[in-house]
Amino acid sequence: MSLINISGLTFAYDGSYDSVFEEVSFQIDTDWKLGFTGRNGRGKTTFLNLLLGKYEYQGTISSSVCFDYFPFEVADKMKNTIDIIENICTDYQLWELNRELSLLDVSEDVLYRPFYTLSNGEQTKVLLAGLFLKGNNFLLIDEPTNHLDSDARRLVSNYLKLKKGFILVSHDRQFLDDCIDHIIAINKQNIEIQRGNFSSWWDNKEMQDNYELAQNRKLQRDIDTLSEASKRTAAWSDKIERGKNGSLVSGIKADKGHAGHQAAKMMKRSKSTEARKQNAMQEKAKLLKNIETADKLLIKPRVYHANRLLELSDISIRYNQNLVCENVNFTVNQGERVALRGKNGSGKSSILKLVLGEDIPFEGSLLKGSNLVISYIGQDTSFLSGTLDEFAINERIDKSVFKSMLRKLDFSRTQFDKDMSDFSDGQKKKVLLARSLCEQAHLYIWDEPLNFVDVISRIQIENLVVAYQPTMIFVEHDQSFVDGIATKNVSI
């Protein structure tokens, strides 16, 4: 066991007036299984890059361990997988590698295939196995679940549960819960570390937020009451002071001493009340600094003229005689939210593209309602470039509503002027989500819409779907999200 010490860490990107981190200090135990959470754009990947020494910074980062990053960048994917592993870790035994692969349910034969022929899930597992073979390393794992189906996520989380000494960036609540014992959160105003998993941290955060909100309301009532009391006392003091020359003792002469004493007493009480009000205002100012704004999102789905929108019967899809899926049967009725489930490569995205009307070779029967308006979110975000205004015009959506939706998804106004190609992966995905929410459609088709999207935004979207009940077909491997919104599950 050793410690990673971060002291006075301050960092800002060149040309930026805002610091990503400012005077940040904390410690990490190298034996921890550490989850890493925070909203998109808060600096999670930046922090990992600082640990790796990629940027210059102020402050100190000291550690006796070496840092390795996942996903490992494979320069030549034409090489056999075993050669890739040797590039990662030169000092290992083959039996050790096979042991790691068996834990991840990967067959030994993948080692002797070109790396590019492996599925995304197999590549993820192989690279994790290779990186964990290295001694005296602390692994920085950056969103490993984006190319993993539900079964693969369970395998990888079980694998990580057996390990120690890593930081795991993930927005999958169930995945984090299954394999971490500490969590680090980048909040609006600070960075905090807690023992436990994501759910325990979230429960603690909700309790703290609710306490602060209640305290804020109480202090505001106290401030209002004290303000009124201070005004009344000051008015009484002023009235007595102005009338003291007319006050009589036994009806004979003015009692200036008594009136002056009363005025001074009232003034002292007024100052005491004002001091109490200032203390309450100072206490109030300390609250709500880490309350995350998660305004309710809005969607206006169209109502279709018939109950049934879609019916697939005995659908089979082949590419160049290779069978992708067969005997797919399901219907989509008004208000249903159909989750397509299955392993990577089982044809889920092909089914969605077939429904969209793309030229997909298939057998079977596809019945789609006439004049059906569809809103689609695909997996790819690489095409996004240019300004948000240009995007809104090209997509024929209301620019102000679109930007309002992005604000609710935690976009700052300064990001509105940036080129979309400079956005983080999570921010790009939010652009597609906001566009879809602006579109009035009969059917919403979402293909892994939550990749890279932060947890709070996922909960926002989940609450939106539950509240407005749009008709949907979707593919998503975040089990918590699927459980929260799906009305029907279809296994492919």
C-alpha positions as CSV (number, residue, x, y, z in Angstrom):
1,M,0.0,0.0,0.0
2,S,1.2,3.5,-0.9
3,L,-0.4,6.9,-1.5
4,I,-0.9,9.1,-4.5
5,N,-0.6,12.7,-3.1
6,I,-2.1,15.6,-5.0
7,S,-1.3,19.0,-3.5
8,G,-2.3,22.5,-4.7
9,L,-3.1,21.2,-8.2
10,T,-4.0,24.1,-10.5
11,F,-4.5,23.7,-14.2
12,A,-6.1,25.6,-17.1
13,Y,-5.9,25.0,-20.8
14,D,-4.0,27.4,-23.0
15,G,-6.1,30.3,-24.0
16,S,-8.8,29.6,-21.3
17,Y,-9.5,32.1,-18.5
18,D,-11.2,29.4,-16.4
19,S,-9.2,26.9,-14.4
20,V,-10.2,23.3,-14.7
21,F,-8.7,22.7,-11.2
22,E,-7.6,25.3,-8.7
23,E,-5.7,24.6,-5.5
24,V,-7.0,21.0,-5.4
25,S,-5.5,18.7,-2.7
26,F,-6.3,15.1,-1.7
27,Q,-4.8,11.6,-1.3
28,I,-5.6,8.3,-3.0
29,D,-4.6,4.9,-1.6
30,T,-3.1,2.7,-4.4
31,D,-5.0,-0.3,-3.2
32,W,-8.4,1.3,-3.8
33,K,-10.9,0.4,-6.4
34,L,-11.8,3.9,-7.1
35,G,-14.8,5.1,-9.2
36,F,-14.7,8.5,-10.8
37,T,-17.9,10.5,-11.4
38,G,-18.9,14.0,-12.4
39,R,-20.8,15.8,-15.1
40,N,-19.5,16.1,-18.6
41,G,-16.8,18.7,-19.0
42,R,-15.8,18.8,-15.3
43,G,-12.3,17.5,-16.0
44,K,-12.3,13.7,-15.4
45,T,-10.2,12.8,-18.4
46,T,-8.1,15.9,-17.9
47,F,-7.2,14.7,-14.4
48,L,-6.2,11.3,-15.8
49,N,-4.0,13.1,-18.3
50,L,-2.4,15.2,-15.6
51,L,-1.6,12.0,-13.7
52,L,0.0,10.7,-16.9
53,G,2.1,13.8,-17.1
54,K,0.7,15.0,-20.5
55,Y,0.1,18.6,-19.4
56,E,2.1,21.2,-17.4
57,Y,0.4,22.2,-14.2
58,Q,1.0,24.0,-10.9
59,G,1.2,22.1,-7.6
60,T,2.5,18.6,-7.1
61,I,1.5,15.1,-7.9
62,S,3.7,12.5,-6.2
63,S,3.4,8.7,-6.3
64,S,5.6,5.6,-6.0
65,V,3.5,3.7,-8.7
66,C,3.4,4.1,-12.5
67,F,0.3,5.1,-14.3
68,D,-1.2,3.3,-17.3
69,Y,-4.1,4.4,-19.3
70,F,-7.0,2.5,-20.8
71,P,-7.9,2.4,-23.7
72,F,-4.4,1.6,-24.7
73,E,-3.6,3.1,-28.1
74,V,-2.8,0.3,-30.6
75,A,-0.7,1.7,-33.4
76,D,-0.8,-1.2,-35.8
77,K,-4.1,-3.2,-35.5
78,M,-2.9,-5.5,-38.3
79,K,-0.5,-7.2,-35.8
80,N,-1.5,-10.4,-34.0
81,T,-3.1,-9.8,-30.6
82,I,-0.2,-11.5,-28.7
83,D,2.2,-9.0,-30.3
84,I,0.0,-6.2,-29.0
85,I,0.1,-7.6,-25.5
86,E,3.9,-7.8,-25.7
87,N,4.0,-4.1,-26.5
88,I,2.0,-3.4,-23.4
89,C,3.8,-5.8,-21.0
90,T,7.2,-7.3,-22.0
91,D,7.6,-9.3,-18.8
92,Y,4.8,-11.8,-18.5
93,Q,4.2,-15.5,-18.6
94,L,1.7,-17.0,-21.2
95,W,-0.1,-18.9,-18.5
96,E,-0.7,-15.6,-16.6
97,L,-2.2,-14.0,-19.7
98,N,-4.4,-17.1,-20.3
99,R,-5.6,-16.9,-16.7
100,E,-6.6,-13.3,-17.1
101,L,-8.4,-14.0,-20.4
102,S,-10.3,-17.0,-18.9
103,L,-11.6,-14.6,-16.2
104,L,-12.9,-12.4,-19.0
105,D,-14.4,-15.3,-20.9
106,V,-12.1,-14.7,-23.9
107,S,-10.7,-17.8,-25.8
108,E,-7.0,-18.3,-26.2
109,D,-7.2,-18.3,-30.0
110,V,-7.8,-14.5,-30.1
111,L,-4.1,-14.1,-29.3
112,Y,-3.1,-15.5,-32.7
113,R,-5.6,-13.4,-34.7
114,P,-5.0,-9.9,-36.1
115,F,-6.1,-7.4,-33.5
116,Y,-8.5,-5.7,-35.9
117,T,-10.5,-8.9,-36.4
118,L,-11.5,-8.9,-32.7
119,S,-14.9,-7.4,-31.8
120,N,-14.9,-4.1,-29.8
121,G,-15.8,-6.1,-26.7
122,E,-12.9,-8.6,-27.2
123,Q,-10.5,-5.7,-27.8
124,T,-11.6,-4.1,-24.5
125,K,-11.1,-7.3,-22.5
126,V,-7.7,-8.2,-24.1
127,L,-6.3,-4.7,-23.4
128,L,-7.5,-4.8,-19.8
129,A,-5.9,-8.2,-19.3
130,G,-2.6,-7.0,-20.7
131,L,-2.5,-3.8,-18.6
132,F,-3.3,-5.7,-15.4
133,L,-0.4,-8.0,-16.1
134,K,2.0,-5.1,-15.4
135,G,3.6,-4.9,-12.0
136,N,3.7,-1.7,-9.8
137,N,1.1,0.0,-12.0
138,F,-2.0,2.0,-11.2
139,L,-4.5,1.7,-14.0
140,L,-6.5,4.7,-15.2
141,I,-9.6,3.2,-16.9
142,D,-11.5,5.7,-19.0
143,E,-15.1,4.7,-19.8
144,P,-14.5,1.0,-20.8
145,T,-18.2,0.1,-21.1
146,N,-19.1,2.1,-24.3
147,H,-18.4,-0.9,-26.5
148,L,-19.7,-3.6,-24.1
149,D,-23.1,-5.3,-24.2
150,S,-24.9,-6.1,-20.9
151,D,-23.3,-9.6,-20.6
152,A,-19.8,-8.2,-21.2
153,R,-20.3,-5.4,-18.7
154,R,-21.1,-8.0,-16.0
155,L,-18.0,-10.0,-16.9
156,V,-15.7,-6.9,-16.8
157,S,-17.2,-5.6,-13.6
158,N,-16.7,-9.1,-12.0
159,Y,-13.1,-9.0,-13.3
160,L,-12.4,-5.5,-11.9
161,K,-13.9,-6.6,-8.6
162,L,-11.0,-9.1,-8.3
163,K,-8.4,-6.4,-8.9
164,K,-7.2,-3.4,-6.9
165,G,-5.3,-0.2,-7.7
166,F,-7.4,1.6,-10.4
167,I,-9.5,4.7,-11.1
168,L,-12.6,3.8,-13.2
169,V,-14.4,6.5,-15.1
170,S,-17.9,5.3,-15.9
171,H,-21.4,6.7,-16.0
172,D,-23.0,3.3,-15.7
173,R,-24.5,3.2,-12.1
174,Q,-24.8,-0.6,-11.9
175,F,-21.3,-1.1,-13.3
176,L,-19.8,1.2,-10.7
177,D,-21.7,-0.4,-7.9
178,D,-20.5,-3.8,-8.8
179,C,-16.7,-3.2,-8.7
180,I,-15.6,-0.2,-6.7
181,D,-15.0,0.4,-3.0
182,H,-14.3,4.2,-3.0
183,I,-15.6,7.0,-5.2
184,I,-14.2,10.4,-6.2
185,A,-16.6,13.0,-7.4
186,I,-15.9,16.3,-9.1
187,N,-18.6,18.6,-7.8
188,K,-19.4,22.1,-8.9
189,Q,-17.1,23.6,-6.2
190,N,-14.9,20.9,-4.9
191,I,-13.6,17.3,-5.2
192,E,-14.7,14.8,-2.6
193,I,-13.7,11.2,-1.9
194,Q,-15.9,8.8,0.0
195,R,-15.7,5.1,0.9
196,G,-18.4,3.0,-0.8
197,N,-19.9,2.7,-4.2
198,F,-21.9,5.0,-6.5
199,S,-25.3,4.3,-4.8
200,S,-24.0,5.1,-1.3
201,W,-22.4,8.3,-2.6
202,W,-25.6,9.3,-4.4
203,D,-27.7,8.6,-1.3
204,N,-25.3,10.7,0.8
205,K,-25.4,13.5,-1.8
206,E,-29.2,13.5,-1.8
207,M,-29.3,13.7,2.0
208,Q,-26.7,16.5,2.0
209,D,-28.5,18.4,-0.8
210,N,-31.9,18.0,1.0
211,Y,-30.4,19.2,4.3
212,E,-28.9,22.3,2.6
213,L,-32.1,23.1,0.8
214,A,-34.0,22.9,4.1
215,Q,-31.4,25.0,5.9
216,N,-31.5,27.5,3.1
217,R,-35.3,27.9,3.3
218,K,-35.1,28.2,7.2
219,L,-32.3,30.8,7.0
220,Q,-34.2,32.8,4.3
221,R,-37.2,32.9,6.6
222,D,-35.0,34.0,9.5
223,I,-33.4,36.7,7.4
224,D,-36.8,38.0,6.3
225,T,-38.1,38.0,9.9
226,L,-34.9,39.7,11.2
227,S,-35.1,42.3,8.4
228,E,-38.6,43.3,9.4
229,A,-37.7,43.3,13.1
230,S,-34.7,45.5,12.4
231,K,-36.7,48.0,10.4
232,R,-39.4,48.2,13.2
233,T,-36.8,48.6,16.0
234,A,-34.9,51.3,14.0
235,A,-38.2,53.1,13.3
236,W,-39.2,53.0,17.0
237,S,-35.8,54.3,18.1
238,D,-36.0,57.2,15.6
239,K,-39.5,58.1,16.7
240,I,-38.4,58.2,20.4
241,E,-35.3,60.2,19.6
242,R,-37.4,62.8,17.7
243,G,-40.0,63.0,20.4
244,K,-37.8,63.1,23.5
245,N,-37.8,67.0,23.7
246,G,-41.6,66.8,24.2
247,S,-41.6,64.2,27.0
248,L,-42.6,65.5,30.4
249,V,-41.8,64.4,34.0
250,S,-44.9,64.8,36.2
251,G,-46.2,67.2,33.6
252,I,-43.6,69.8,34.6
253,K,-40.5,69.5,32.3
254,A,-39.1,67.4,29.4
255,D,-37.4,64.1,30.4
256,K,-34.6,64.0,27.9
257,G,-32.6,61.4,29.8
258,H,-35.4,58.8,29.9
259,A,-36.2,59.2,26.2
260,G,-32.6,59.1,25.3
261,H,-32.1,55.9,27.2
262,Q,-35.2,54.3,25.5
263,A,-33.9,55.4,22.0
264,A,-30.4,54.0,22.7
265,K,-32.0,50.7,23.9
266,M,-34.0,50.5,20.8
267,M,-31.0,51.3,18.6
268,K,-28.9,48.6,20.4
269,R,-31.6,46.1,19.8
270,S,-31.8,47.1,16.1
271,K,-28.0,46.6,15.7
272,S,-28.2,43.2,17.5
273,T,-31.0,42.1,15.1
274,E,-29.0,43.3,12.1
275,A,-25.9,41.4,13.3
276,R,-28.0,38.2,13.6
277,K,-29.3,38.8,10.1
278,Q,-25.8,39.2,8.7
279,N,-24.7,35.9,10.5
280,A,-27.7,34.2,8.9
281,M,-26.8,35.6,5.5
282,Q,-23.2,34.4,5.9
283,E,-24.4,30.9,6.8
284,K,-26.8,30.9,3.9
285,A,-24.0,31.9,1.5
286,K,-22.1,28.6,2.4
287,L,-25.0,26.5,1.3
288,L,-26.1,25.1,-2.2
289,K,-22.6,25.4,-3.7
290,N,-22.6,21.8,-4.9
291,I,-26.3,21.5,-5.7
292,E,-26.5,20.2,-9.3
293,T,-29.1,21.9,-11.5
294,A,-31.1,19.2,-13.3
295,D,-34.1,21.0,-14.7
296,K,-36.9,19.0,-16.1
297,L,-36.6,18.3,-19.8
298,L,-39.4,18.6,-22.3
299,I,-40.5,16.5,-25.2
300,K,-43.7,16.7,-27.3
301,P,-44.3,13.4,-29.0
302,R,-46.9,13.2,-31.7
303,V,-49.9,10.9,-31.3
304,Y,-50.3,8.4,-34.1
305,H,-53.7,7.8,-35.7
306,A,-53.6,4.1,-35.0
307,N,-52.5,2.1,-32.0
308,R,-50.0,-0.1,-33.8
309,L,-47.0,1.7,-35.4
310,L,-44.8,-1.2,-36.3
311,E,-44.8,-5.0,-36.8
312,L,-41.8,-7.2,-37.6
313,S,-42.5,-10.9,-38.4
314,D,-39.8,-13.5,-38.9
315,I,-37.1,-10.9,-39.9
316,S,-33.7,-12.3,-40.9
317,I,-30.8,-10.1,-42.0
318,R,-27.7,-11.3,-43.9
319,Y,-24.6,-9.4,-45.1
320,N,-22.7,-11.2,-47.9
321,Q,-24.4,-14.5,-46.9
322,N,-23.4,-14.0,-43.3
323,L,-26.4,-14.4,-41.0
324,V,-26.6,-11.5,-38.6
325,C,-30.0,-12.3,-37.0
326,E,-33.0,-14.4,-37.7
327,N,-36.6,-15.0,-36.6
328,V,-37.0,-11.5,-35.1
329,N,-40.6,-10.9,-34.1
330,F,-42.0,-7.9,-32.2
331,T,-44.6,-5.1,-32.4
332,V,-44.6,-1.5,-31.3
333,N,-47.8,0.0,-30.1
334,Q,-48.6,3.6,-29.1
335,G,-46.8,4.5,-25.8
336,E,-44.6,1.4,-25.7
337,R,-40.9,1.6,-25.1
338,V,-39.2,-1.4,-26.6
339,A,-35.7,-2.3,-25.5
340,L,-33.7,-4.4,-28.0
341,R,-31.4,-6.7,-26.0
342,G,-28.5,-8.9,-27.2
343,K,-24.8,-9.3,-27.6
344,N,-22.6,-7.0,-29.7
345,G,-23.0,-8.0,-33.3
346,S,-26.4,-9.7,-32.9
347,G,-28.1,-7.3,-35.3
348,K,-29.7,-4.7,-33.0
349,S,-28.5,-1.7,-34.9
350,S,-29.3,-3.4,-38.2
351,I,-32.9,-3.8,-37.0
352,L,-33.1,-0.1,-36.2
353,K,-31.7,0.9,-39.6
354,L,-34.2,-1.4,-41.3
355,V,-37.0,0.3,-39.5
356,L,-35.5,3.7,-40.5
357,G,-35.8,2.6,-44.1
358,E,-32.1,2.1,-44.9
359,D,-31.2,-0.4,-47.7
360,I,-30.8,-3.4,-45.4
361,P,-31.1,-6.9,-47.1
362,F,-33.7,-8.9,-45.1
363,E,-36.2,-11.7,-45.2
364,G,-39.6,-11.7,-43.5
365,S,-42.3,-9.1,-43.1
366,L,-42.0,-5.5,-42.0
367,L,-45.2,-3.5,-41.6
368,K,-44.7,0.2,-40.8
369,G,-47.4,2.8,-40.3
370,S,-47.9,5.3,-43.2
371,N,-46.6,8.8,-42.7
372,L,-44.8,7.7,-39.6
373,V,-42.5,10.5,-38.3
374,I,-39.3,9.1,-36.7
375,S,-36.6,10.8,-34.7
376,Y,-33.3,9.0,-34.6
377,I,-30.1,9.1,-32.5
378,G,-27.2,7.0,-33.8
379,Q,-24.0,5.9,-32.2
380,D,-21.7,8.0,-34.3
381,T,-20.9,11.6,-33.3
382,S,-17.8,12.1,-35.4
383,F,-19.7,14.1,-38.1
384,L,-20.5,16.9,-35.7
385,S,-18.7,20.1,-36.5
386,G,-19.5,23.8,-37.0
387,T,-21.6,25.9,-34.6
388,L,-24.7,24.9,-32.8
389,D,-26.6,27.6,-34.7
390,E,-25.6,26.1,-38.0
391,F,-26.6,22.6,-36.7
392,A,-30.0,23.8,-35.6
393,I,-30.6,25.5,-39.0
394,N,-29.5,22.4,-41.0
395,E,-31.7,20.1,-38.8
396,R,-34.7,22.5,-39.0
397,I,-35.2,22.7,-35.3
398,D,-36.0,25.8,-33.2
399,K,-32.6,27.3,-32.2
400,S,-33.8,28.8,-29.0
401,V,-35.5,25.6,-27.8
402,F,-32.5,23.6,-28.8
403,K,-30.1,25.8,-26.8
404,S,-32.5,25.8,-23.9
405,M,-32.5,22.0,-23.9
406,L,-28.7,22.0,-23.9
407,R,-28.6,24.4,-21.0
408,K,-30.8,22.0,-19.0
409,L,-28.2,19.3,-19.9
410,D,-25.5,21.3,-18.2
411,F,-24.1,23.2,-21.2
412,S,-22.6,26.6,-20.2
413,R,-23.3,29.6,-22.5
414,T,-19.6,29.8,-23.3
415,Q,-19.8,26.5,-25.0
416,F,-22.4,27.8,-27.4
417,D,-19.7,29.7,-29.3
418,K,-17.4,26.7,-29.7
419,D,-17.0,24.5,-32.7
420,M,-18.8,21.2,-32.0
421,S,-15.7,19.2,-33.0
422,D,-14.0,20.6,-29.8
423,F,-16.8,19.2,-27.6
424,S,-16.2,16.2,-25.4
425,D,-17.8,12.9,-26.4
426,G,-20.4,13.3,-23.8
427,Q,-21.3,16.8,-25.0
428,K,-21.6,15.6,-28.6
429,K,-24.0,13.0,-27.5
430,K,-26.0,15.6,-25.7
431,V,-26.3,17.6,-28.9
432,L,-27.9,14.6,-30.6
433,L,-30.2,14.0,-27.6
434,A,-31.3,17.7,-27.5
435,R,-32.0,17.6,-31.3
436,S,-34.2,14.5,-30.8
437,L,-36.0,16.1,-27.9
438,C,-36.8,19.1,-30.1
439,E,-38.3,16.9,-32.8
440,Q,-42.0,16.1,-32.6
441,A,-42.2,12.5,-33.7
442,H,-44.5,9.5,-33.6
443,L,-41.6,7.1,-32.9
444,Y,-38.2,7.8,-31.3
445,I,-35.4,5.4,-32.3
446,W,-32.3,5.7,-30.1
447,D,-29.2,3.6,-30.6
448,E,-27.0,3.7,-27.5
449,P,-27.9,7.3,-26.7
450,L,-26.2,7.4,-23.4
451,N,-22.6,6.6,-24.4
452,F,-20.3,9.1,-22.5
453,V,-23.3,10.9,-21.0
454,D,-23.0,11.7,-17.3
455,V,-25.1,10.1,-14.6
456,I,-27.2,13.2,-13.7
457,S,-28.1,13.7,-17.3
458,R,-29.0,10.0,-17.6
459,I,-31.4,10.4,-14.7
460,Q,-32.9,13.5,-16.3
461,I,-33.6,11.7,-19.5
462,E,-35.0,8.7,-17.7
463,N,-37.4,10.9,-15.8
464,L,-38.3,12.6,-19.0
465,V,-39.3,9.4,-20.8
466,V,-41.2,8.1,-17.8
467,A,-43.1,11.4,-17.5
468,Y,-44.0,11.9,-21.2
469,Q,-44.1,8.3,-22.3
470,P,-43.0,8.7,-26.0
471,T,-43.2,5.6,-28.2
472,M,-39.7,4.3,-28.6
473,I,-37.4,1.5,-29.8
474,F,-34.0,1.8,-28.2
475,V,-30.7,0.0,-27.6
476,E,-28.9,0.7,-24.4
477,H,-26.6,-1.3,-22.1
478,D,-27.1,0.8,-19.0
479,Q,-29.2,-1.7,-17.0
480,S,-30.5,1.0,-14.6
481,F,-31.8,3.1,-17.5
482,V,-33.3,0.1,-19.3
483,D,-35.1,-1.1,-16.1
484,G,-36.4,2.4,-15.5
485,I,-38.0,3.1,-18.9
486,A,-38.6,-0.1,-20.9
487,T,-42.1,-1.5,-21.2
488,K,-41.1,-4.4,-23.4
489,N,-37.8,-6.3,-23.8
490,V,-37.0,-8.0,-27.1
491,S,-34.0,-10.4,-27.3
492,I,-32.2,-10.5,-30.6
